[in-house]
Amino acid sequence: MSYSSSPDATYQVVSVDDFSDCVWLRRFPLSPVRLPTFSVAADQVQPIASEMR
């Protein structure tokens, strides 16, 4: 997934909150250091074309 505020980076979707229309993300690929998750509005997240096969 890409995040509109940081289009150069790739993110992993951790959770989708339908009630608040938020998506919880973290940077991908994962690193040995624990990466924090954060929520963004669902309309700020778009799938990467190569993942849509």
Backbone as a chain_set.jsonl record, in Angstrom:
{"seq": "MSYSSSPDATYQVVSVDDFSDCVWLRRFPLSPVRLPTFSVAADQVQPIASEMR", "coords": {"N": [[0.848, -1.172, 0.0], [0.409, 2.263, -0.583], [0.88, 5.44, 0.898], [-0.594, 8.543, 0.913], [0.745, 10.787, 2.0], [3.347, 10.036, 2.003], [4.49, 8.997, -0.575], [6.721, 7.637, -1.604], [7.352, 5.521, -0.009], [6.58, 2.173, 1.18], [3.86, 0.554, 2.743], [2.52, -1.622, 5.235], [-0.66, -2.923, 5.73], [-2.122, -3.127, 8.802], [-4.496, -3.19, 10.191], [-7.995, -2.604, 9.617], [-10.33, -0.235, 10.377], [-13.552, -0.192, 10.252], [-15.573, 1.224, 11.532], [-14.591, 3.804, 12.18], [-13.52, 4.483, 9.776], [-10.765, 4.307, 9.349], [-7.386, 3.302, 8.656], [-4.885, 1.194, 9.875], [-1.438, 1.388, 9.738], [1.978, 0.315, 9.035], [5.458, 0.834, 8.348], [6.952, -0.852, 5.556], [9.444, -2.8, 3.967], [9.544, -4.858, 6.926], [11.662, -4.18, 9.718], [14.393, -5.236, 11.9], [14.082, -3.701, 14.154], [11.365, -2.756, 16.094], [8.61, -1.409, 14.48], [6.504, 1.397, 14.742], [2.906, 1.449, 14.656], [0.413, 3.358, 12.946], [-2.509, 5.377, 12.482], [-4.473, 6.296, 9.659], [-6.692, 8.152, 7.544], [-8.896, 6.234, 5.566], [-9.157, 6.989, 2.89], [-6.685, 7.99, 2.224], [-5.012, 5.994, 1.548], [-3.729, 3.809, -0.884], [-3.784, 0.928, -3.009], [-0.851, -0.7, -4.29], [-0.079, -1.038, -7.692], [1.196, -3.437, -8.542], [0.427, -5.22, -6.602], [-2.141, -5.875, -7.145], [-2.771, -8.1, -8.626]], "CA": [[0.0, 0.0, 0.0], [1.114, 3.534, -0.493], [0.223, 6.426, 1.755], [-0.509, 9.781, 0.14], [1.7, 11.731, 2.584], [4.694, 9.51, 1.804], [4.306, 8.096, -1.719], [7.932, 6.879, -1.929], [7.482, 4.394, 0.912], [5.565, 1.127, 1.136], [3.308, 0.306, 4.068], [1.733, -2.825, 5.456], [-1.921, -2.68, 6.436], [-2.201, -3.941, 10.009], [-5.899, -3.325, 10.566], [-8.943, -1.664, 9.029], [-11.399, 0.088, 11.321], [-14.721, 0.238, 9.479], [-16.378, 2.152, 12.318], [-14.062, 5.162, 12.069], [-12.987, 4.635, 8.423], [-9.323, 4.468, 9.454], [-6.544, 2.157, 8.355], [-3.672, 1.182, 10.672], [-0.313, 1.052, 8.871], [3.362, 0.408, 9.491], [6.388, 0.805, 7.211], [7.316, -2.157, 5.044], [9.557, -4.072, 4.682], [9.773, -4.789, 8.365], [13.062, -4.189, 10.133], [14.566, -5.879, 13.198], [13.589, -2.775, 15.164], [9.899, -2.689, 16.032], [8.103, -0.2, 13.848], [5.201, 1.779, 15.297], [1.766, 1.544, 13.752], [-0.289, 4.634, 13.041], [-3.752, 5.343, 11.728], [-4.727, 7.349, 8.682], [-8.003, 8.026, 6.914], [-8.868, 5.201, 4.526], [-9.012, 7.572, 1.556], [-5.29, 8.369, 2.009], [-4.263, 4.773, 1.28], [-4.052, 3.206, -2.174], [-2.99, -0.268, -3.296], [0.191, -0.596, -5.307], [-0.565, -1.758, -8.864], [1.759, -4.789, -8.623], [-0.258, -6.058, -5.613], [-3.526, -6.047, -7.544], [-2.902, -9.261, -9.507]], "C": [[0.894, 1.236, 0.0], [0.229, 4.518, 0.273], [0.448, 7.783, 1.108], [0.493, 10.792, 0.709], [3.148, 11.289, 2.4], [4.676, 8.515, 0.645], [5.53, 7.264, -2.083], [8.062, 5.616, -1.092], [6.344, 3.398, 0.708], [5.135, 0.841, 2.566], [2.532, -0.996, 4.088], [0.466, -2.429, 6.206], [-1.997, -3.653, 7.599], [-3.655, -4.203, 10.371], [-6.724, -2.282, 9.828], [-10.074, -1.477, 10.024], [-12.586, 0.653, 10.547], [-15.553, 1.283, 10.215], [-15.914, 3.597, 12.141], [-13.468, 5.464, 10.693], [-11.497, 4.967, 8.436], [-8.621, 3.165, 9.105], [-5.284, 2.284, 9.21], [-2.54, 0.646, 9.811], [0.984, 0.969, 9.653], [4.246, 0.28, 8.262], [6.721, -0.63, 6.84], [8.449, -1.961, 4.057], [9.88, -3.859, 6.156], [11.269, -4.831, 8.652], [13.174, -4.894, 11.48], [14.084, -5.006, 14.36], [12.078, -2.687, 15.003], [9.449, -1.341, 15.472], [6.73, 0.152, 14.412], [4.108, 1.747, 14.223], [1.126, 2.911, 13.955], [-1.538, 4.553, 12.18], [-3.845, 6.539, 10.793], [-6.137, 7.141, 8.135], [-7.897, 7.058, 5.739], [-8.68, 5.789, 3.131], [-7.598, 8.057, 1.251], [-4.418, 7.174, 1.645], [-4.715, 4.197, -0.058], [-3.199, 1.978, -2.395], [-1.936, 0.028, -4.356], [-0.227, -1.494, -6.47], [-0.035, -3.19, -8.931], [1.098, -5.738, -7.638], [-1.67, -6.417, -6.05], [-3.745, -7.233, -8.484], [-3.744, -10.329, -8.913]], "O": [[2.004, 1.219, 0.532], [-0.998, 4.418, 0.277], [1.585, 8.131, 0.789], [1.041, 11.589, -0.054], [4.071, 12.074, 2.614], [4.831, 7.314, 0.863], [5.398, 6.275, -2.804], [8.827, 4.722, -1.453], [5.298, 3.724, 0.146], [5.949, 0.883, 3.489], [1.961, -1.414, 3.08], [0.517, -1.694, 7.192], [-1.942, -4.867, 7.404], [-4.007, -5.3, 10.804], [-6.225, -1.218, 9.461], [-10.698, -2.444, 10.46], [-12.616, 1.841, 10.225], [-16.173, 2.138, 9.581], [-16.73, 4.503, 11.973], [-12.97, 6.565, 10.46], [-11.022, 5.789, 7.652], [-9.181, 2.077, 9.239], [-4.679, 3.355, 9.269], [-2.661, -0.428, 9.221], [1.092, 1.473, 10.771], [3.845, -0.306, 7.256], [6.766, -1.512, 7.698], [8.406, -0.97, 3.329], [10.412, -2.825, 6.56], [12.038, -5.445, 7.913], [12.16, -5.129, 12.137], [13.721, -5.517, 15.419], [11.576, -2.558, 13.886], [9.863, -0.281, 15.942], [5.878, -0.727, 14.544], [4.365, 1.988, 13.043], [1.282, 3.537, 15.004], [-1.609, 3.748, 11.252], [-3.365, 7.632, 11.092], [-6.699, 6.054, 8.263], [-6.909, 7.072, 5.006], [-8.093, 5.135, 2.269], [-7.331, 8.493, 0.131], [-3.211, 7.326, 1.454], [-5.91, 4.105, -0.339], [-2.026, 1.961, -2.021], [-2.117, 0.898, -5.208], [-0.689, -2.612, -6.241], [-0.772, -4.084, -9.347], [1.192, -6.953, -7.811], [-2.334, -7.201, -5.372], [-4.816, -7.348, -9.081], [-3.948, -11.372, -9.535]]}, "num_chains": 1, "name": "protein.A"}
